[in-house]
């Protein structure tokens, strides 16, 4: 299961809870990477990841889980 770097703590606890409830004998490997690496892993190894939708990867299925607010210039 892949997560965008920096977002593991947001999604991992709930994702693991759901997996344990639904598939108690599943083995899970966690990976925290940048989008480019997560997308390659999903494409090659039939894996799942929590990341933003990429138009450059139309062959991958994406499911919207949450909308994040757009943050403006933080230097102001």
Backbone as JSON, one array per atom type, in Angstrom:
{
  "sequence": "XXXXXXXXXXXXXXXXXXXXXXXXXXXXXXXXXXXXXXXXXXXXXXXXXXXXXXXXXXXXXXXXXXXXXXXXXXXX",
  "N": [[0.85, -1.15, 0.0], [0.68, 2.12, -0.94], [1.68, 5.44, -0.08], [1.57, 8.99, -0.44], [4.5, 10.81, 0.19], [4.68, 12.1, 3.39], [1.98, 11.94, 3.9], [1.33, 9.62, 5.15], [0.59, 9.26, 7.87], [-1.91, 10.37, 7.91], [-3.66, 8.71, 6.4], [-2.93, 5.98, 6.76], [-3.54, 4.62, 9.36], [-6.4, 4.25, 9.36], [-6.78, 2.93, 6.91], [-5.37, 0.53, 7.33], [-6.85, -0.51, 9.47], [-9.33, -1.02, 8.21], [-8.53, -2.93, 6.3], [-7.64, -5.01, 8.0], [-10.06, -5.66, 9.24], [-11.63, -6.53, 7.06], [-10.02, -8.36, 5.64], [-8.53, -10.41, 7.37], [-6.22, -12.06, 7.21], [-4.4, -10.9, 5.53], [-1.29, -9.79, 4.15], [0.5, -6.85, 4.43], [2.46, -4.42, 2.85], [3.99, -1.4, 3.46], [4.61, 1.63, 1.77], [6.16, 4.71, 1.4], [6.29, 7.22, -0.81], [7.2, 9.4, -3.58], [4.84, 10.72, -6.0], [5.44, 9.83, -8.7], [6.89, 7.39, -8.35], [5.06, 5.84, -6.91], [2.97, 5.61, -8.77], [4.24, 4.15, -10.81], [4.72, 1.73, -9.44], [2.09, 0.91, -8.92], [1.2, 0.41, -11.49], [2.93, -1.63, -12.4], [2.84, -3.72, -10.48], [0.25, -4.29, -9.68], [-0.8, -2.86, -7.43], [-2.05, -0.79, -4.72], [-2.5, 2.71, -3.98], [-2.48, 5.75, -2.1], [-2.97, 8.7, -3.45], [-2.83, 11.71, -5.48], [-4.97, 12.2, -8.33], [-3.72, 11.48, -11.54], [-3.52, 12.74, -14.7], [-1.89, 11.8, -16.66], [-1.89, 9.1, -16.44], [-4.05, 7.34, -17.62], [-4.79, 4.67, -17.65], [-4.93, 3.72, -15.1], [-7.08, 3.17, -12.31], [-8.79, 5.55, -10.41], [-10.13, 6.63, -7.32], [-12.07, 9.02, -5.77], [-11.45, 10.18, -2.58], [-11.23, 12.29, -0.78], [-11.43, 15.87, -0.86], [-8.96, 18.28, -1.06], [-8.21, 21.49, 0.27], [-7.1, 24.24, -1.73], [-4.08, 25.75, -1.19], [-2.87, 28.99, -0.8], [-0.27, 31.43, -1.39], [2.11, 30.92, 0.94], [4.01, 32.56, 1.96], [3.08, 35.06, 2.53]],
  "CA": [[0.0, 0.0, 0.0], [1.53, 3.28, -1.07], [1.21, 6.74, 0.4], [2.4, 10.13, -0.77], [5.39, 11.18, 1.28], [4.1, 13.09, 4.28], [0.55, 11.68, 4.13], [1.15, 8.28, 5.73], [-0.1, 9.32, 9.15], [-3.29, 10.76, 7.67], [-4.46, 7.64, 5.83], [-2.53, 4.61, 7.09], [-4.25, 3.93, 10.45], [-7.75, 3.83, 8.95], [-6.66, 1.94, 5.84], [-4.98, -0.75, 7.95], [-8.0, -1.01, 10.24], [-10.3, -1.57, 7.26], [-7.96, -4.16, 5.74], [-7.66, -6.05, 9.03], [-11.45, -6.07, 9.44], [-12.14, -7.2, 5.88], [-9.13, -9.44, 5.2], [-7.66, -10.58, 8.54], [-4.98, -12.8, 6.93], [-3.65, -10.21, 4.48], [0.02, -9.22, 4.44], [0.56, -5.51, 3.86], [3.74, -3.74, 2.85], [3.77, 0.04, 3.37], [5.64, 2.39, 1.05], [5.95, 6.15, 1.34], [7.07, 7.63, -1.97], [6.7, 10.49, -4.41], [3.82, 10.2, -6.92], [6.01, 9.12, -9.85], [7.26, 6.03, -7.95], [3.83, 5.14, -6.55], [2.26, 5.29, -10.01], [4.95, 3.04, -11.47], [4.47, 0.5, -8.67], [0.7, 0.51, -9.15], [1.09, -0.09, -12.86], [3.71, -2.86, -12.57], [2.63, -4.79, -9.52], [-1.15, -4.37, -9.28], [-0.86, -2.39, -6.05], [-2.88, 0.39, -4.51], [-1.8, 3.83, -3.35], [-3.23, 6.95, -1.79], [-2.3, 9.82, -4.1], [-3.69, 12.55, -6.31], [-5.21, 11.67, -9.68], [-2.78, 11.92, -12.56], [-4.07, 12.62, -16.06], [-0.93, 11.08, -17.5], [-2.05, 7.65, -16.21], [-5.47, 7.01, -17.83], [-5.04, 3.24, -17.51], [-5.1, 3.41, -13.68], [-8.36, 3.57, -11.75], [-8.7, 6.42, -9.25], [-11.38, 6.83, -6.6], [-11.97, 10.21, -4.94], [-11.71, 9.95, -1.15], [-11.34, 13.57, -0.09], [-10.95, 17.04, -1.59], [-8.1, 19.11, -0.23], [-8.28, 22.91, -0.13], [-5.94, 24.8, -2.4], [-3.42, 26.69, -0.29], [-2.23, 30.07, -1.53], [1.1, 31.78, -1.09], [2.35, 30.84, 2.39], [4.99, 33.56, 2.35], [2.4, 36.32, 2.91]],
  "C": [[0.9, 1.22, 0.0], [0.86, 4.55, -0.59], [2.14, 7.82, -0.11], [3.25, 10.47, 0.44], [4.76, 12.31, 2.08], [2.63, 12.87, 4.6], [0.28, 10.33, 4.78], [0.31, 8.32, 7.0], [-1.56, 9.7, 9.0], [-4.15, 9.55, 7.3], [-4.15, 6.24, 6.35], [-3.32, 3.98, 8.23], [-5.63, 3.42, 10.04], [-7.69, 2.78, 7.85], [-6.29, 0.57, 6.4], [-6.1, -1.35, 8.78], [-9.02, -1.67, 9.32], [-9.78, -2.89, 6.69], [-8.0, -5.3, 6.76], [-9.07, -6.57, 9.28], [-11.96, -6.93, 8.29], [-11.33, -8.43, 5.47], [-8.12, -9.73, 6.31], [-6.33, -11.29, 8.27], [-4.1, -12.13, 5.87], [-2.29, -9.73, 5.01], [0.09, -7.88, 3.72], [1.98, -4.98, 3.96], [3.46, -2.26, 2.6], [4.94, 0.69, 2.66], [5.24, 3.85, 1.03], [6.88, 6.7, 0.26], [6.49, 8.89, -2.61], [5.77, 9.91, -5.46], [4.37, 9.38, -8.08], [6.32, 7.66, -9.52], [6.02, 5.2, -7.58], [3.06, 4.71, -7.8], [2.93, 4.14, -10.75], [4.69, 1.72, -10.76], [3.05, 0.01, -8.89], [0.55, -0.14, -10.52], [1.77, -1.45, -13.01], [3.23, -4.01, -11.7], [1.21, -4.92, -9.01], [-1.32, -4.0, -7.8], [-1.8, -1.2, -5.95], [-2.06, 1.46, -3.8], [-2.78, 4.96, -3.09], [-2.46, 8.13, -2.36], [-3.29, 10.62, -4.91], [-3.81, 11.96, -7.7], [-4.25, 12.3, -10.67], [-3.39, 11.69, -13.93], [-3.17, 11.82, -16.97], [-1.05, 9.56, -17.35], [-3.51, 7.23, -16.4], [-5.79, 5.54, -17.65], [-5.19, 2.81, -16.04], [-6.45, 3.92, -13.2], [-8.13, 4.4, -10.49], [-10.08, 6.56, -8.63], [-11.19, 8.02, -5.66], [-12.34, 9.87, -3.5], [-11.94, 11.25, -0.4], [-10.85, 14.68, -1.02], [-10.15, 17.89, -0.63], [-8.21, 20.56, -0.68], [-6.98, 23.34, -0.8], [-5.36, 25.87, -1.49], [-2.68, 27.71, -1.13], [-0.79, 30.28, -1.11], [1.31, 31.81, 0.43], [3.32, 31.89, 2.88], [4.33, 34.87, 2.8], [2.13, 36.4, 4.38]]
}
